[in-house]
Amino acid sequence: MAYSKYFVPQIWTAKIMRTLEDNLVARKICDTSYEGEVKRSGDTVHFNGLADPTISPYTGTITYEDLTDSRISLVIDQQNSFSFKVGDIQKAQADVDLKGSQATRAEYGLKKAADSFILGKYADADAANKVTGDADATIVITTANVLSNIALIAQRLKEQNVDDKNMWMVLPPWLQLKLKLAGIKFSINNGINGTGGMAWTNELGFDMFVTNQVVNGGTAATPKSRIMAGSYQAMVYADQIVDTEDLRLESSFDTAVRGLHVFGHKVIKPKELAMGYFEMGAETTI
């Protein structure tokens, strides 16, 4: 009687509570066509190229110039890892593949870290393509001026001969909201990410992708964001999850799981990359 009075059964569910995943955009905005060649950290991917021929007036004679080699190298110089252990008791208590589930989650986290790294390269944009206030100050964005400032970034890229069908922009949720209030309607679930949906639209020639990985400063109430835009050939990116393995630990009845992600990124066409330094402004009337 005494035992049954105080006995509280424990119920385990196979469902794991997750934090929501953010949209990952690195593979959508970078040229990734060479990543199959990556095997380990320290690898180098070479992009062969030649400088454009010089155009000269014809005066009756021709001089042949030597074409300059414009080879660009991408070094796989970034590494991130994860490691955790799962106890036998935990596996017995919950009817769920904790090891496989958490390994998948960790791989998402590695790719998210790479996204943040790439979107932090806004400073590599050509100086002529940076849309900011005086002395690299922010431009305060409201529904009244959001389209004109987005259009200014588009103009800078088009002046570098970037075609409408070849432009992307990555923006944070607050800037997406400004565009919505200004009359731009975003399509939902036309893109794919880890959770099955990505907000994007095509406006002013841009494929616009929404993510929280945009570099933000300021405060939560008044964010200051480094908006990146460019052509799909402006940056190259290559990565591999080179090792994901599990092993039995000697000191406990646990299984350890670990993984290594290596990647490299480079801006190879800075004239085809643009940046806007925007601050969320308050709305008085809409």
PABAPA-631489 format. One line per 8 residues: number of its first residue (from 1); their letters; for each residue x, y, z of C-alpha. Coordinates in steps of 0.2 Angstrom, whole numbers, padded with zeros to 4 digits. Layout:
N
NUM) a) X Y Z | ...
END
This chain:
286
1) mayskyfv) 0000 0000 0000 | 0014 0012 0005 | 0024 0008 -0011 | 0009 0010 -0023 | 0004 0027 -0015 | 0021 0035 -0019 | 0025 0026 -0035 | 0025 0038 -0050
9) pqiwtaki) 0027 0029 -0067 | 0039 0037 -0080 | 0033 0038 -0098 | 0045 0041 -0112 | 0040 0047 -0129 | 0050 0044 -0145 | 0047 0062 -0150 | 0062 0074 -0148
17) mrtlednl) 0058 0092 -0144 | 0068 0103 -0157 | 0072 0121 -0159 | 0066 0127 -0176 | 0079 0127 -0190 | 0084 0142 -0200 | 0085 0143 -0218 | 0102 0139 -0226
25) varkicdt) 0107 0148 -0241 | 0125 0145 -0245 | 0122 0132 -0258 | 0109 0143 -0266 | 0120 0159 -0269 | 0137 0151 -0272 | 0145 0142 -0286 | 0147 0124 -0279
33) syegevkr) 0151 0115 -0294 | 0168 0110 -0289 | 0165 0103 -0271 | 0165 0085 -0277 | 0184 0086 -0278 | 0186 0091 -0259 | 0192 0076 -0248 | 0200 0084 -0233
41) sgdtvhfn) 0205 0101 -0225 | 0220 0109 -0234 | 0214 0104 -0251 | 0215 0117 -0265 | 0203 0119 -0279 | 0210 0129 -0294 | 0199 0139 -0306 | 0207 0142 -0322
49) gladptis) 0204 0158 -0332 | 0212 0170 -0345 | 0211 0189 -0345 | 0201 0196 -0359 | 0210 0201 -0375 | 0214 0219 -0378 | 0203 0228 -0391 | 0213 0240 -0402
57) pytgtity) 0210 0250 -0418 | 0215 0241 -0434 | 0229 0251 -0443 | 0235 0238 -0456 | 0246 0228 -0444 | 0242 0216 -0430 | 0252 0214 -0414 | 0248 0198 -0404
65) edltdsri) 0248 0199 -0385 | 0251 0185 -0373 | 0235 0181 -0363 | 0237 0183 -0344 | 0234 0168 -0333 | 0220 0173 -0321 | 0220 0157 -0311 | 0211 0158 -0294
73) slvidqqn) 0213 0146 -0280 | 0201 0141 -0267 | 0209 0133 -0251 | 0198 0122 -0240 | 0204 0130 -0224 | 0189 0130 -0212 | 0185 0116 -0200 | 0171 0113 -0188
81) sfsfkvgd) 0167 0098 -0178 | 0154 0090 -0166 | 0155 0076 -0153 | 0143 0069 -0141 | 0140 0052 -0132 | 0124 0042 -0129 | 0123 0031 -0114 | 0115 0013 -0115
89) iqkaqadv) 0103 0017 -0102 | 0097 0032 -0112 | 0094 0021 -0127 | 0084 0009 -0117 | 0073 0022 -0109 | 0068 0030 -0125 | 0062 0021 -0141 | 0071 0033 -0153
97) dlkgsqat) 0087 0033 -0162 | 0096 0046 -0152 | 0113 0044 -0160 | 0107 0045 -0178 | 0095 0059 -0174 | 0108 0070 -0165 | 0121 0067 -0179 | 0108 0073 -0192
105) raeyglkk) 0105 0088 -0181 | 0124 0091 -0178 | 0127 0091 -0197 | 0113 0104 -0199 | 0122 0115 -0186 | 0139 0113 -0195 | 0131 0119 -0211 | 0123 0133 -0202
113) aadsfilg) 0140 0139 -0195 | 0146 0139 -0213 | 0131 0150 -0219 | 0136 0163 -0205 | 0154 0162 -0211 | 0149 0166 -0229 | 0136 0180 -0225 | 0150 0188 -0215
121) kyadadaa) 0160 0191 -0231 | 0150 0207 -0236 | 0166 0217 -0234 | 0173 0208 -0250 | 0161 0217 -0261 | 0168 0230 -0273 | 0168 0247 -0265 | 0157 0254 -0279
129) nkvtgdad) 0144 0242 -0275 | 0142 0246 -0256 | 0125 0255 -0252 | 0127 0264 -0236 | 0125 0281 -0227 | 0140 0293 -0225 | 0156 0285 -0218 | 0148 0268 -0218
137) ativitta) 0133 0273 -0208 | 0117 0264 -0209 | 0103 0269 -0221 | 0087 0269 -0210 | 0074 0259 -0220 | 0055 0261 -0220 | 0041 0256 -0232 | 0044 0273 -0240
145) nvlsnial) 0061 0270 -0246 | 0064 0251 -0245 | 0061 0249 -0264 | 0072 0263 -0269 | 0087 0256 -0259 | 0084 0238 -0265 | 0083 0246 -0283 | 0100 0255 -0280
153) iaqrlkeq) 0109 0239 -0276 | 0101 0231 -0292 | 0107 0246 -0302 | 0125 0244 -0295 | 0125 0226 -0300 | 0117 0229 -0317 | 0131 0242 -0320 | 0143 0227 -0319
161) nvddknmw) 0133 0218 -0332 | 0124 0206 -0320 | 0108 0200 -0329 | 0091 0200 -0320 | 0090 0181 -0321 | 0107 0180 -0312 | 0105 0190 -0296 | 0101 0185 -0278
169) mvlppwlq) 0099 0194 -0262 | 0099 0188 -0244 | 0089 0197 -0232 | 0083 0196 -0213 | 0065 0194 -0208 | 0063 0212 -0203 | 0068 0218 -0221 | 0056 0205 -0228
177) lklklagi) 0042 0213 -0218 | 0046 0230 -0224 | 0045 0224 -0242 | 0028 0216 -0238 | 0021 0232 -0231 | 0027 0241 -0247 | 0017 0229 -0257 | 0029 0215 -0262
185) kfsinngi) 0021 0198 -0259 | 0032 0184 -0255 | 0030 0166 -0261 | 0031 0153 -0247 | 0037 0135 -0249 | 0044 0137 -0266 | 0062 0134 -0260 | 0068 0119 -0250
193) ngtggmaw) 0078 0119 -0234 | 0080 0107 -0219 | 0062 0110 -0213 | 0054 0110 -0230 | 0051 0129 -0233 | 0060 0144 -0238 | 0053 0162 -0240 | 0058 0169 -0257
201) tnelgfdm) 0052 0180 -0270 | 0059 0188 -0286 | 0058 0207 -0286 | 0068 0220 -0295 | 0078 0206 -0304 | 0083 0198 -0287 | 0080 0180 -0281 | 0077 0185 -0263
209) fvtnqvvn) 0081 0173 -0249 | 0076 0176 -0231 | 0087 0170 -0216 | 0092 0174 -0199 | 0110 0171 -0203 | 0112 0189 -0211 | 0125 0199 -0201 | 0115 0209 -0189
217) ggtaatpk) 0121 0223 -0176 | 0111 0235 -0166 | 0098 0229 -0155 | 0083 0217 -0156 | 0071 0232 -0157 | 0082 0241 -0170 | 0093 0229 -0180 | 0107 0235 -0192
225) srimagsy) 0109 0222 -0205 | 0123 0219 -0219 | 0113 0214 -0234 | 0122 0204 -0247 | 0118 0203 -0265 | 0127 0197 -0281 | 0128 0186 -0296 | 0128 0167 -0294
233) qamvyadq) 0146 0167 -0300 | 0152 0180 -0288 | 0157 0167 -0274 | 0163 0149 -0274 | 0160 0137 -0260 | 0165 0119 -0257 | 0163 0108 -0242 | 0162 0090 -0236
241) ivdtedlr) 0157 0081 -0221 | 0173 0071 -0221 | 0170 0061 -0206 | 0155 0055 -0196 | 0159 0040 -0185 | 0154 0032 -0169 | 0164 0022 -0157 | 0163 0013 -0140
249) lessfdta) 0170 0022 -0125 | 0182 0012 -0114 | 0178 0021 -0098 | 0159 0020 -0098 | 0145 0011 -0106 | 0142 0024 -0119 | 0143 0026 -0138 | 0152 0042 -0144
257) vrglhvfg) 0148 0050 -0160 | 0159 0063 -0169 | 0160 0072 -0186 | 0170 0085 -0195 | 0165 0097 -0208 | 0178 0106 -0219 | 0174 0120 -0231 | 0181 0134 -0241
265) hkvikpke) 0174 0150 -0248 | 0180 0164 -0259 | 0174 0179 -0267 | 0181 0178 -0285 | 0171 0192 -0293 | 0170 0206 -0281 | 0162 0218 -0294 | 0148 0206 -0295
273) lamgyfem) 0145 0207 -0276 | 0135 0221 -0267 | 0131 0225 -0249 | 0119 0237 -0241 | 0120 0243 -0223 | 0102 0245 -0218 | 0094 0249 -0201 | 0076 0245 -0197
281) gaetti) 0066 0261 -0196 | 0050 0265 -0186 | 0034 0267 -0196 | 0023 0282 -0194 | 0010 0278 -0207 | 0007 0264 -0219
END
